[in-house]
Amino acid sequence: LGEGAAWFFSASSWEGLFGAIRAAVGSTPGKGTGLLLVFGLLLGLRRPMRRRMKHLAGQVTTPATDSYRATLGTLLYTVLLAAPLPLALYLLGQALQSGDVSPFLFATGRALPFVAWILALLDLIRQTLAPDGLAEVHFGWPSELTRSIHRGLLWPEIAFIPLGFVSIQIAMSGMQLESPEQLQIYNNSFGRIVFIVGLVALGLALLGLFRPRKHVEKPRLKLANAWLHRLYVYVYLVVLLGTFLPALLAALGYYITGFLLAYQVLRMVWLAVVLLLLAGMLLRWRECQRRALQTEGDGESDDAELPKTEEQVRQLFRAAIILLAAAGLYS
């Protein structure tokens, strides 16, 4: 354990990192400058994008100015707000894999895109649940639920991402059959411990965050608590499959199996988040269409058919989402 930690954190292992970055940018200066400009814009425009989201939320809550265009704009801002750091990690990983670097830095380059996907998932969830965001204003989720999860996800994200990076980087160095024996030993000791600690800590944090609250009195809090009760069942299963079970497998000696299981659960959660966003966008589109038809309609005749039509549309949307989920899970 001590040798593995010393190897990972030693200055000699990280030697050449900045030189590799400069070489990658210098090899294609136009592309490198363009990417730096995009990254700078994404960071510099965060506050204006948040103000714009708040403005669009005000439009949605006012029937006279409500439109589906506001929801599309909020979706775009949500993705852009979640993008900067995952994008930077992904590009850094690509630069390290394409350059003439040490095996340690090459393994780092292979690990960073996976870390970027984890961070992108967590950031996308957080930005979707942000105040005046998609979930709260456009999808109609209880604000007490969305804001508490938005705040509560930040610290598990900050704590887990470094542990996840260490675990994945050492796995990329020592999990292959052709890896040097010493690196396989580091992976099976230090890497395994970091993997277990990181997943167990993340699992406990998520269960604590999504656990239904007790002694709820206010009506709005009761509504949020009802959502939490339904959501907790699914979160518990995902946490069990994605954190506790892989950690247990790694502790029992089936480290590669646990590692791959955690990776597949990550893909499953990505699928679930994308499908939730798709379902929310479809229902929101239908709501805007219905309001437009009611505005143009002739009153009672339209109102009589509305519940039946809406139920048929919801069943159609539900069937489409279920088919997409089944195809995605099978893949």
N, C-alpha and C positions, 0 to 999 in steps of 0.2 A: 504493500500500500504506500509506504513512504517513498520508495524508489519511483513508483508510478506517478505520484503527485509531484515529486521533484523533477522528473522528466518532463511533465506537462507544463509546469510553471517556470522552468528554467529559461534564462535569457537566450541560451544557445538554440533552444527549440524554435523560438520566435524570431531569431535573427534572419534578416532578409525580407521581413514582411513589408516594410515601407518601400524597400527597393523594388519588390515585385509589383506593388501598386503603382509606383511611378513608371515602371516599365510598361505596364498594361495601358496606362493612360497615354504614355508617349508613343506607343506603337500605332495607335489610331487617335491622334490628337483631336480631330474633329468630332469623332464619336464621344471621346472622353469629355471634351468640353460641353458637348450637348447634354450628356447625362448629368454632369455636375450642375448645369443650368436648370435642368428639370428638377433635380433634387432640391436645389436652392429655392425654386419657385414653390414646390410642395411644402417646404418648411415656412417660407415667408408668407404664404397666402393662407395659413391655417386660421388665423383670427378673422380675416375677411370671409373665409368660407363658413366659419361658425356663425358669423353675423348674418350671412346670406341664408343659412339654414333656419335661423330664428325668424327671419323675415318671411320665408316660405311657410314656416309653421303658422305664422299669423294669417297668411292667405288661406291656408287650409281650414283653419278654425272659423273663418268667416264665409258663410255659404255664398255670398255674392261674388267673392274672388277665388273660391276654391276651384282647382283644376288638376288634372292628372299630370300636367307639365311640372307642377310644383313637386310632386312625388318623384318624378324622374330626376329632377334637379337635385333633390335631397339624396337620392340613391347615388348619384354621381359624386356629390360632396362626401358622402359616407365612405365610399371607396377611396377617394383621394386623401381623406384624412387618415385612413388606415394604412396608406401605401408607403410613406417615406422610409421608415426604418427597415421593414421587410425588403423593400426594393434595394436599399443600400447593402444589406447583408447578401442578397442574391447576387448582385453585381460584383461584390467583393469575392464571393465564392467562385464566380465564373472567371474573374481575373486571375485568381490563384491557380485554377485548374489549367488555364491556357498558357501560363508562363513557365519559365525555367526555374523551378523552386525546389526546395528540399522535400523529401517524402512527408515530413511533418506538416509543412504548409500545404502540400497537395491534399493531404487528408483533411486539413482545415477547410480548403476550398470545396471539398466534397460534402463536408458537414454543414457549411453555412446555408446552402439552399434549403436543406431540411429544416434548419432552425428558422429560416425566413418564412417557410410555410406555416410553422407552428405559431410564430409571432403574428403573421398575417391573419390567421384564423382568430386568435384572441383579440387582436385589434379591431377586426371587422365586427366581431360580436359586441365589443365595447362601444364602438362608434354607432352601431345600429341601435343600441340601447341608450344612447346619450340623450340628455335633455333636449327637447325640441327636435328629436331625431325621428327616424323612420318608424320605429316600434311605438313610441309614445304618441306621436301626433297623427301619423299617416295610417298605421295599422290598428290604432285604438287600444294598445295594451296599457294596463294600469301603470300610471307614472310612479307610484310607490314601488312597484316591482322593478320596472326598467331602471330607475335611477339608483336603487340600492345595489342591483347587480352590476350596473355600470361602474359605480364606485368600488364595489367589493372585488372586482376582477383585476384591478390594477396591481395590487401587491402580490397576489399569486403569480401574475404574469412577470413582474419584476424579479421575483425570487426564482421562478422555475426556468426562465430562459437561459441564464448562465449555467445552471446545472444541466439542462438539456443539451446545451452546446458542448460542455465538457464530455458528457456521456457519448454523444454522437461522434465527436471528433476522435475520441479514443477507440470507439467501435470501428470507424473508418480506417484507423491505423492498425488495429490488431484483431479484427474479427474475421478477416479473410484467411483462407487456408494457406495462402502463400505469404502471409504476414510473417515477419521475423518472430522467432519464438519469444524473445524478450517482450515484444509489443503485445503478443497474445497473452502473456502473463500479466502485463499491466492492464490490459482490457478486462481480463477475468478477475482482477482484484480491485484496483482503484476504479476502473470504469464501471464495473458491476455495482460497487457500493454507491457511486454517485447516481447511477440509474435508479437503484432502489430508493434511495433517500429522496431524490427529486420527484419520482412518481408518487410515493406515499405522501409527501408533503403537499403536492398538488391535489391529490385525491381528498385529503382531509380538509384542505382549504375550500374546495368546491362543494363538498358535502355540507360544510358549515355555512357557506354562502347561500346555498339553495334550500337549506332546511326550513320547513314552515315555522313561522313565528308563533309564539304562544301569547295568550291574554290580549287578543286583538279586539278593540272596542269600536273604533271609528269605522263607518260604513266603507269608506274607500280602502282602508287597511284590510277589512274583511274580504273585499274583492281581490286585493293583491294576494292575500293569504290563500284564497281558494285557487288562484292560479299557481301558487307555489306548491300546493298539495298535488296538483295534477302534474306539474313539471318535475317535481322531485322524484317521481317514479322513474321517469326516463333518465334523468340525470344520474340517479343511483346506479342504474344498469350500465350506463356509459362509463361512469367512474370505476365501477367494478371491473368491466372488461378492459378499460384503457389504462388504468393505473394500478389498482390493487392486485389483480390477477397477473399482469406482466411482472410486477415486483415480486410476487410470490414465486412465480416460475423461475425468475432469475436467482432468487435465494435458494431454491431447491436444486439449482444446477442447470436448468434449461434456459440459459441466458439468451441465446440466439432466438429461441422460440418466443420468449417474452418480449424481446426487442421487436421482432416482426409483428407480433400481436398488437403491440402499442402503435406501430406504424399503420397497420390496417385500420385500427380504431380511429386514428387521426384522419384517415381518408374517409371513414364513415361519418365522422362529425362534420367534415367539410361538406360532404354530400347533404347532410341534414340541414346545415345552415343555408346552403344554396337553395334547397327546396323550400325552406321556410320563407326565405326572401322572395322566391318565385311565387309561392302561394299568396303571400301578403300583397305583392304587386298585382297579381291577377284579381284578387278580391277588391283591392283599391280601384283598379281600372273599372271593374263592374259597378262599383259604387258610384263612380263619376258618370258612367254611362246611364245608370238608372236615374240619377238626379237630372241629367240632361233630358231624358225621355219624359220624366215627370213635368219638367218645365215646359216642354213642347206639347204634352198630352192634353186630353180634354177632361181630366178629372176622374169621375167615379168609375168609368169603364176600365180605365187603365189601372186604378187602384185595386179593383176586384181580381185582376189577373196577376198582380205583382207578386204576392207570396208564392204562388205556384211556380211562376217563372223563375223567381230567385232560388227556390229550392232545387229546381232542375239545373240551373247554372252552377250552383254550389256542388251538386253531385257530380257534374261533368268535370269541374275543376279538381275535386277530390279524387276522382278516378284517374285523371291525368297525372296528378302528383304521386299517387300510389304506384302507377305503372313506371314512372321515372325512378321512384325509390327502389322498386324491385329490380329494375335493370341495373341501377347503380350498385346496389348491394351485391348482386350476382357478380358484377365485374370485380 
